[in-house]
Amino acid sequence: MANDVKLLLVDDNPMVLSMLQQALTPFARIVSAGDTADALLKAVDDPPDLVVCDYRMPGMDGRQLVEKLKSRPATANFSAVLMASRTDIDERLSPVDAADDYLVKPFFLKDATRRIKRTVDRIALEKMAKTAPSDGVVRGNLSQMNVIDLMQSLEMGRKSCQLKLNYQGDKCEVFFVEGQVKHATYGSLTGDEAVFKVLRWTGGNFELNFEGKTDQETTKLNTQGLLMEGLRLLDESQREGGEPAQENIAAAGAAIGTGSGTLSGGPREEEEDVLLDN
């Protein structure tokens, strides 16, 4: 599903550009550029859904590229992520700038990939919603976007909807209001416990009804809190059972732990992870 998202990746450092492109290729259709002039031409020729660009570029910098694209009606409809140092973000950039998110340099490749993938998933979900059938219900497979990524995307997009999950005969309903889970049911369970049960699902189907509403409020934690606590409980149960934590669970937990602000370099998870800078 995320392969429908067109991502324009821009960096004048060939190594950083190559490694990010390789890491992000499974999640989006990547077009890369080594300078902002080339990036501008490629964006005009094929407007992207997402631009990920280094801020400090020779000639036109990353912010100027985003502003130029936003000023053209044909290329204005995209999200932007700027890669910049903490000093540049604090002193030269601000929350009112054109970028939707920032990656603080230096960063680890895996951390950056997870952060960008969250934006890709949100865009993919929005594209699905725009092409929903006549009944207005978006349908998909959890092998394309798992429960954790799906809930994070709904939170990031501040969506209000009814989410139905179905896996091996088990069913769960989760209601969101502006991205926050308000009510959930799973068999006889309601609220937080119902959400915790479905985070382990690795397959099945989902339906999103953006007209679905409820007056009930059974959850105590916000969406991010539910995901973090649910993953903690899952990891705890696996360790008590002598099972190693699943790789996708560990990865999702690390991504959630970055929060909704900018991303700084975190601890390395494995030896092959790479720290990227200018």
C-alpha positions, 0 to 999 in steps of 0.5 A: 500500500505504501508503495503508492507514495511518491517520495522525493529524496534530496541530499548533496552527500552521495553516501547519505542519499544512497543509504536513505534511498536503499532503506526507504525503497521498500516503503515508497516510490523513491526519486532522488536528487543530489542538488535542489535544482535537479530536485525542483525539475524532477518535482515539476515533472512528477509531483511528489507526495513527500519531500525529504531534503537536507536543509543545508544545500549549496545554492537553494537550501532545503527550506527554499526548495519546499517554499518554491514547490508550495508556491506552485499550484501543480506541486503544492500538495505534498508533505515535507521533512527537513534534515537539519542540525539542532542549531539550525532548527533552533536558530534558523528554522521554526514550527511555522516553516513549510516543513511538517517534520524535522530530522535532527542531524546526526541521526541513525539510519534505522531511526530516520527510516522509521520516522519517515515511514510514519509519514509515508504511512499517513500519506498512504492512508490519506490516499486510500481514503480519497479513493474509497469506494462509494460506501466510504469505507477504506479496506486493507490488509494488515500485512500491508500496514500493521495495527501499530502503524495504522493507529499511529497514522490515524493519530498523526492525521488527527482522524475521526473514524471507526476502525474494524479489525478482523483476524482469524475470526476475532474482531475488534472495533476502535473509535478515534476522535481527532486521532485519539482512541476513545472507545474500543471493544474486543469480545467482552473486553473494552477500553485499553485492554481491548486495544492491548489484545490486537497489537500482537496481530500480524495478519488479518484485515481492517476497515476504516469508516470515517463516518463511524462515531460513538458516544462511549469513552472507555479508554484511559490512555491516549493513542501513543500511551496505549501503544507504548503500554501495550508493547511493554506488556507484550514484551513482558509476556514474551520474556516471561514465556522465554520467547525473544521479543519480535523484531517488528515489535521492538522496532515499533516500540523504538519508533513510538518512543521518539514522540511527535517532535524532532528526532535525535540520534538514539541508542544503536540497536544493532551493530550494523546500524549507521550514524549519518551526518553531513 
